[in-house]
Amino acid sequence: MVQYSQLYIPNGVAVTERGGVAGLIIVNTGNGYIAFDRCSTVNPEKRCAVVVEESGVVAKDPCSGARYLLVNGSPAELAECPLKPYGARRSGETIIVSN
């Protein structure tokens, strides 16, 4: 987890290209961890990977402009469906993501 030191703090967010359809976003909720597939739910066949905005609480689809709240993956703008969530838990220094 040292590679993603931002996950040590509540509301910390880490992005990886590995896993899911278009990579993963992992969030420290303060009460545990949650992961979301980076694949936008707007035209998912395009496999457009959402990007975390500077605020760290919103992810934006650069293809459609859709935005998602990272507290729960829900749509904030344009999208109708939330980001796909995955279970995530910490085991020592490792974050384990599963569906």
Rosetta constraint file for C-alpha pairs under 8 A:
AtomPair CA 1 CA 5 HARMONIC 6.27 0.50
AtomPair CA 1 CA 7 HARMONIC 7.63 0.50
AtomPair CA 1 CA 93 HARMONIC 5.05 0.50
AtomPair CA 1 CA 94 HARMONIC 5.37 0.50
AtomPair CA 1 CA 95 HARMONIC 6.84 0.50
AtomPair CA 2 CA 93 HARMONIC 7.41 0.50
AtomPair CA 4 CA 14 HARMONIC 6.14 0.50
AtomPair CA 6 CA 12 HARMONIC 5.00 0.50
AtomPair CA 6 CA 13 HARMONIC 6.27 0.50
AtomPair CA 6 CA 14 HARMONIC 6.75 0.50
AtomPair CA 7 CA 11 HARMONIC 7.77 0.50
AtomPair CA 7 CA 12 HARMONIC 4.81 0.50
AtomPair CA 7 CA 13 HARMONIC 6.06 0.50
AtomPair CA 7 CA 14 HARMONIC 6.67 0.50
AtomPair CA 7 CA 26 HARMONIC 7.94 0.50
AtomPair CA 7 CA 27 HARMONIC 6.91 0.50
AtomPair CA 7 CA 28 HARMONIC 5.60 0.50
AtomPair CA 8 CA 12 HARMONIC 6.96 0.50
AtomPair CA 8 CA 28 HARMONIC 7.38 0.50
AtomPair CA 9 CA 28 HARMONIC 6.82 0.50
AtomPair CA 9 CA 30 HARMONIC 7.41 0.50
AtomPair CA 10 CA 28 HARMONIC 5.25 0.50
AtomPair CA 10 CA 29 HARMONIC 5.63 0.50
AtomPair CA 10 CA 30 HARMONIC 4.29 0.50
AtomPair CA 11 CA 27 HARMONIC 6.31 0.50
AtomPair CA 11 CA 28 HARMONIC 5.13 0.50
AtomPair CA 11 CA 29 HARMONIC 5.33 0.50
AtomPair CA 11 CA 30 HARMONIC 6.44 0.50
AtomPair CA 11 CA 56 HARMONIC 7.76 0.50
AtomPair CA 11 CA 57 HARMONIC 7.85 0.50
AtomPair CA 12 CA 27 HARMONIC 5.82 0.50
AtomPair CA 12 CA 28 HARMONIC 5.28 0.50
AtomPair CA 12 CA 29 HARMONIC 7.68 0.50
AtomPair CA 12 CA 56 HARMONIC 7.56 0.50
AtomPair CA 13 CA 25 HARMONIC 6.89 0.50
AtomPair CA 13 CA 26 HARMONIC 5.69 0.50
AtomPair CA 13 CA 27 HARMONIC 4.61 0.50
AtomPair CA 13 CA 28 HARMONIC 6.53 0.50
AtomPair CA 13 CA 56 HARMONIC 6.59 0.50
AtomPair CA 14 CA 25 HARMONIC 5.75 0.50
AtomPair CA 14 CA 26 HARMONIC 5.20 0.50
AtomPair CA 14 CA 27 HARMONIC 6.61 0.50
AtomPair CA 15 CA 23 HARMONIC 7.56 0.50
AtomPair CA 15 CA 24 HARMONIC 5.85 0.50
AtomPair CA 15 CA 25 HARMONIC 4.59 0.50
AtomPair CA 15 CA 26 HARMONIC 6.40 0.50
AtomPair CA 15 CA 52 HARMONIC 7.96 0.50
AtomPair CA 16 CA 23 HARMONIC 5.56 0.50
AtomPair CA 16 CA 24 HARMONIC 5.31 0.50
AtomPair CA 16 CA 25 HARMONIC 6.52 0.50
AtomPair CA 17 CA 22 HARMONIC 6.68 0.50
AtomPair CA 17 CA 23 HARMONIC 4.07 0.50
AtomPair CA 17 CA 24 HARMONIC 6.41 0.50
AtomPair CA 18 CA 22 HARMONIC 7.60 0.50
AtomPair CA 18 CA 23 HARMONIC 4.74 0.50
AtomPair CA 18 CA 24 HARMONIC 6.55 0.50
AtomPair CA 19 CA 23 HARMONIC 4.93 0.50
AtomPair CA 19 CA 24 HARMONIC 5.97 0.50
AtomPair CA 19 CA 37 HARMONIC 7.78 0.50
AtomPair CA 20 CA 24 HARMONIC 6.14 0.50
AtomPair CA 20 CA 37 HARMONIC 5.26 0.50
AtomPair CA 20 CA 38 HARMONIC 7.40 0.50
AtomPair CA 20 CA 39 HARMONIC 7.85 0.50
AtomPair CA 21 CA 37 HARMONIC 6.52 0.50
AtomPair CA 21 CA 38 HARMONIC 7.24 0.50
AtomPair CA 21 CA 39 HARMONIC 5.99 0.50
AtomPair CA 21 CA 47 HARMONIC 6.97 0.50
AtomPair CA 22 CA 37 HARMONIC 6.49 0.50
AtomPair CA 22 CA 38 HARMONIC 5.17 0.50
AtomPair CA 22 CA 39 HARMONIC 4.90 0.50
AtomPair CA 22 CA 47 HARMONIC 6.11 0.50
AtomPair CA 22 CA 48 HARMONIC 7.06 0.50
AtomPair CA 22 CA 49 HARMONIC 5.40 0.50
AtomPair CA 23 CA 37 HARMONIC 6.01 0.50
AtomPair CA 23 CA 38 HARMONIC 5.32 0.50
AtomPair CA 23 CA 39 HARMONIC 7.32 0.50
AtomPair CA 23 CA 49 HARMONIC 7.25 0.50
AtomPair CA 24 CA 35 HARMONIC 6.44 0.50
AtomPair CA 24 CA 36 HARMONIC 5.60 0.50
AtomPair CA 24 CA 37 HARMONIC 4.77 0.50
AtomPair CA 24 CA 38 HARMONIC 5.22 0.50
AtomPair CA 25 CA 35 HARMONIC 5.47 0.50
AtomPair CA 25 CA 36 HARMONIC 5.18 0.50
AtomPair CA 25 CA 37 HARMONIC 6.47 0.50
AtomPair CA 25 CA 38 HARMONIC 6.29 0.50
AtomPair CA 26 CA 33 HARMONIC 6.94 0.50
AtomPair CA 26 CA 34 HARMONIC 5.83 0.50
AtomPair CA 26 CA 35 HARMONIC 4.26 0.50
AtomPair CA 26 CA 36 HARMONIC 6.50 0.50
AtomPair CA 26 CA 88 HARMONIC 7.86 0.50
AtomPair CA 27 CA 33 HARMONIC 5.56 0.50
AtomPair CA 27 CA 34 HARMONIC 5.41 0.50
AtomPair CA 27 CA 35 HARMONIC 6.16 0.50
AtomPair CA 27 CA 70 HARMONIC 7.43 0.50
AtomPair CA 27 CA 71 HARMONIC 7.94 0.50
AtomPair CA 28 CA 32 HARMONIC 5.89 0.50
AtomPair CA 28 CA 33 HARMONIC 4.62 0.50
AtomPair CA 28 CA 34 HARMONIC 6.80 0.50
AtomPair CA 29 CA 33 HARMONIC 5.64 0.50
AtomPair CA 29 CA 34 HARMONIC 7.16 0.50
AtomPair CA 29 CA 71 HARMONIC 7.19 0.50
AtomPair CA 32 CA 88 HARMONIC 7.89 0.50
AtomPair CA 32 CA 89 HARMONIC 6.75 0.50
AtomPair CA 32 CA 90 HARMONIC 7.88 0.50
AtomPair CA 33 CA 87 HARMONIC 7.62 0.50
AtomPair CA 33 CA 88 HARMONIC 5.27 0.50
AtomPair CA 33 CA 89 HARMONIC 5.74 0.50
AtomPair CA 33 CA 90 HARMONIC 7.53 0.50
AtomPair CA 34 CA 85 HARMONIC 7.10 0.50
AtomPair CA 34 CA 86 HARMONIC 6.44 0.50
AtomPair CA 34 CA 87 HARMONIC 5.72 0.50
AtomPair CA 34 CA 88 HARMONIC 5.02 0.50
AtomPair CA 34 CA 89 HARMONIC 7.62 0.50
AtomPair CA 35 CA 85 HARMONIC 5.71 0.50
AtomPair CA 35 CA 86 HARMONIC 5.04 0.50
AtomPair CA 35 CA 87 HARMONIC 6.31 0.50
AtomPair CA 35 CA 88 HARMONIC 5.97 0.50
AtomPair CA 35 CA 97 HARMONIC 6.93 0.50
AtomPair CA 36 CA 73 HARMONIC 6.98 0.50
AtomPair CA 36 CA 83 HARMONIC 6.05 0.50
AtomPair CA 36 CA 84 HARMONIC 5.47 0.50
AtomPair CA 36 CA 85 HARMONIC 4.43 0.50
AtomPair CA 36 CA 86 HARMONIC 5.85 0.50
AtomPair CA 37 CA 83 HARMONIC 6.28 0.50
AtomPair CA 37 CA 84 HARMONIC 5.36 0.50
AtomPair CA 37 CA 85 HARMONIC 6.47 0.50
AtomPair CA 37 CA 86 HARMONIC 7.54 0.50
AtomPair CA 38 CA 48 HARMONIC 7.75 0.50
AtomPair CA 38 CA 49 HARMONIC 4.84 0.50
AtomPair CA 38 CA 50 HARMONIC 5.12 0.50
AtomPair CA 38 CA 51 HARMONIC 7.63 0.50
AtomPair CA 38 CA 83 HARMONIC 7.30 0.50
AtomPair CA 39 CA 44 HARMONIC 6.44 0.50
AtomPair CA 39 CA 47 HARMONIC 5.34 0.50
AtomPair CA 39 CA 48 HARMONIC 5.54 0.50
AtomPair CA 39 CA 49 HARMONIC 4.74 0.50
AtomPair CA 39 CA 50 HARMONIC 6.30 0.50
AtomPair CA 39 CA 83 HARMONIC 7.36 0.50
AtomPair CA 40 CA 44 HARMONIC 5.73 0.50
AtomPair CA 40 CA 47 HARMONIC 6.78 0.50
AtomPair CA 40 CA 48 HARMONIC 5.74 0.50
AtomPair CA 40 CA 49 HARMONIC 6.06 0.50
AtomPair CA 40 CA 50 HARMONIC 5.98 0.50
AtomPair CA 40 CA 61 HARMONIC 6.13 0.50
AtomPair CA 40 CA 66 HARMONIC 7.96 0.50
AtomPair CA 40 CA 83 HARMONIC 6.68 0.50
AtomPair CA 41 CA 79 HARMONIC 6.77 0.50
AtomPair CA 41 CA 80 HARMONIC 7.80 0.50
AtomPair CA 41 CA 81 HARMONIC 6.07 0.50
AtomPair CA 41 CA 82 HARMONIC 6.87 0.50
AtomPair CA 41 CA 83 HARMONIC 6.31 0.50
AtomPair CA 42 CA 64 HARMONIC 7.05 0.50
AtomPair CA 42 CA 66 HARMONIC 7.33 0.50
AtomPair CA 42 CA 79 HARMONIC 5.90 0.50
AtomPair CA 42 CA 80 HARMONIC 7.81 0.50
AtomPair CA 42 CA 81 HARMONIC 7.92 0.50
AtomPair CA 43 CA 47 HARMONIC 7.70 0.50
AtomPair CA 44 CA 48 HARMONIC 7.00 0.50
AtomPair CA 48 CA 61 HARMONIC 6.81 0.50
AtomPair CA 48 CA 62 HARMONIC 7.43 0.50
AtomPair CA 48 CA 63 HARMONIC 6.42 0.50
AtomPair CA 49 CA 61 HARMONIC 6.53 0.50
AtomPair CA 49 CA 62 HARMONIC 7.70 0.50
AtomPair CA 50 CA 59 HARMONIC 5.80 0.50
AtomPair CA 50 CA 60 HARMONIC 5.12 0.50
AtomPair CA 50 CA 61 HARMONIC 4.34 0.50
AtomPair CA 50 CA 62 HARMONIC 6.56 0.50
AtomPair CA 51 CA 59 HARMONIC 5.20 0.50
AtomPair CA 51 CA 60 HARMONIC 5.26 0.50
AtomPair CA 51 CA 61 HARMONIC 6.42 0.50
AtomPair CA 51 CA 62 HARMONIC 7.27 0.50
AtomPair CA 52 CA 56 HARMONIC 6.02 0.50
AtomPair CA 52 CA 57 HARMONIC 7.51 0.50
AtomPair CA 52 CA 58 HARMONIC 5.98 0.50
AtomPair CA 52 CA 59 HARMONIC 4.16 0.50
AtomPair CA 52 CA 60 HARMONIC 6.36 0.50
AtomPair CA 53 CA 57 HARMONIC 7.23 0.50
AtomPair CA 53 CA 58 HARMONIC 5.68 0.50
AtomPair CA 53 CA 59 HARMONIC 5.57 0.50
AtomPair CA 53 CA 60 HARMONIC 6.75 0.50
AtomPair CA 56 CA 70 HARMONIC 7.82 0.50
AtomPair CA 57 CA 69 HARMONIC 5.99 0.50
AtomPair CA 57 CA 70 HARMONIC 5.16 0.50
AtomPair CA 57 CA 71 HARMONIC 6.85 0.50
AtomPair CA 58 CA 67 HARMONIC 6.59 0.50
AtomPair CA 58 CA 68 HARMONIC 5.52 0.50
AtomPair CA 58 CA 69 HARMONIC 4.72 0.50
AtomPair CA 58 CA 70 HARMONIC 5.49 0.50
AtomPair CA 59 CA 67 HARMONIC 5.60 0.50
AtomPair CA 59 CA 68 HARMONIC 5.20 0.50
AtomPair CA 59 CA 69 HARMONIC 6.57 0.50
AtomPair CA 59 CA 70 HARMONIC 6.75 0.50
AtomPair CA 60 CA 65 HARMONIC 6.25 0.50
AtomPair CA 60 CA 66 HARMONIC 5.75 0.50
AtomPair CA 60 CA 67 HARMONIC 4.38 0.50
AtomPair CA 60 CA 68 HARMONIC 6.44 0.50
AtomPair CA 61 CA 65 HARMONIC 5.14 0.50
AtomPair CA 61 CA 66 HARMONIC 5.17 0.50
AtomPair CA 61 CA 67 HARMONIC 6.24 0.50
AtomPair CA 62 CA 66 HARMONIC 7.74 0.50
AtomPair CA 65 CA 77 HARMONIC 7.93 0.50
AtomPair CA 65 CA 78 HARMONIC 7.29 0.50
AtomPair CA 66 CA 75 HARMONIC 7.65 0.50
AtomPair CA 66 CA 76 HARMONIC 7.52 0.50
AtomPair CA 66 CA 77 HARMONIC 5.27 0.50
AtomPair CA 66 CA 78 HARMONIC 4.83 0.50
AtomPair CA 66 CA 79 HARMONIC 5.42 0.50
AtomPair CA 67 CA 75 HARMONIC 6.12 0.50
AtomPair CA 67 CA 76 HARMONIC 5.23 0.50
AtomPair CA 67 CA 77 HARMONIC 4.95 0.50
AtomPair CA 67 CA 78 HARMONIC 6.91 0.50
AtomPair CA 67 CA 79 HARMONIC 6.99 0.50
AtomPair CA 68 CA 73 HARMONIC 5.71 0.50
AtomPair CA 68 CA 74 HARMONIC 5.51 0.50
AtomPair CA 68 CA 75 HARMONIC 4.44 0.50
AtomPair CA 68 CA 76 HARMONIC 4.92 0.50
AtomPair CA 68 CA 77 HARMONIC 6.94 0.50
AtomPair CA 68 CA 79 HARMONIC 7.80 0.50
AtomPair CA 68 CA 82 HARMONIC 7.17 0.50
AtomPair CA 68 CA 83 HARMONIC 7.32 0.50
AtomPair CA 69 CA 73 HARMONIC 5.16 0.50
AtomPair CA 69 CA 74 HARMONIC 5.42 0.50
AtomPair CA 69 CA 75 HARMONIC 6.33 0.50
AtomPair CA 69 CA 76 HARMONIC 6.02 0.50
AtomPair CA 70 CA 74 HARMONIC 7.40 0.50
AtomPair CA 73 CA 82 HARMONIC 5.21 0.50
AtomPair CA 73 CA 83 HARMONIC 4.95 0.50
AtomPair CA 73 CA 84 HARMONIC 7.35 0.50
AtomPair CA 73 CA 85 HARMONIC 7.16 0.50
AtomPair CA 74 CA 81 HARMONIC 7.07 0.50
AtomPair CA 74 CA 82 HARMONIC 4.37 0.50
AtomPair CA 74 CA 83 HARMONIC 6.61 0.50
AtomPair CA 75 CA 79 HARMONIC 5.38 0.50
AtomPair CA 75 CA 80 HARMONIC 6.18 0.50
AtomPair CA 75 CA 81 HARMONIC 6.29 0.50
AtomPair CA 75 CA 82 HARMONIC 5.33 0.50
AtomPair CA 75 CA 83 HARMONIC 7.71 0.50
AtomPair CA 85 CA 99 HARMONIC 7.99 0.50
AtomPair CA 86 CA 97 HARMONIC 6.47 0.50
AtomPair CA 86 CA 98 HARMONIC 5.77 0.50
AtomPair CA 86 CA 99 HARMONIC 5.02 0.50
AtomPair CA 87 CA 97 HARMONIC 5.67 0.50
AtomPair CA 87 CA 98 HARMONIC 5.25 0.50
AtomPair CA 87 CA 99 HARMONIC 5.89 0.50
AtomPair CA 88 CA 95 HARMONIC 6.55 0.50
AtomPair CA 88 CA 96 HARMONIC 5.47 0.50
AtomPair CA 88 CA 97 HARMONIC 4.33 0.50
AtomPair CA 88 CA 98 HARMONIC 6.33 0.50
AtomPair CA 89 CA 95 HARMONIC 5.55 0.50
AtomPair CA 89 CA 96 HARMONIC 5.34 0.50
AtomPair CA 89 CA 97 HARMONIC 6.70 0.50
AtomPair CA 90 CA 94 HARMONIC 5.68 0.50
AtomPair CA 90 CA 95 HARMONIC 4.44 0.50
AtomPair CA 90 CA 96 HARMONIC 6.14 0.50
AtomPair CA 91 CA 95 HARMONIC 6.22 0.50
AtomPair CA 91 CA 96 HARMONIC 7.07 0.50
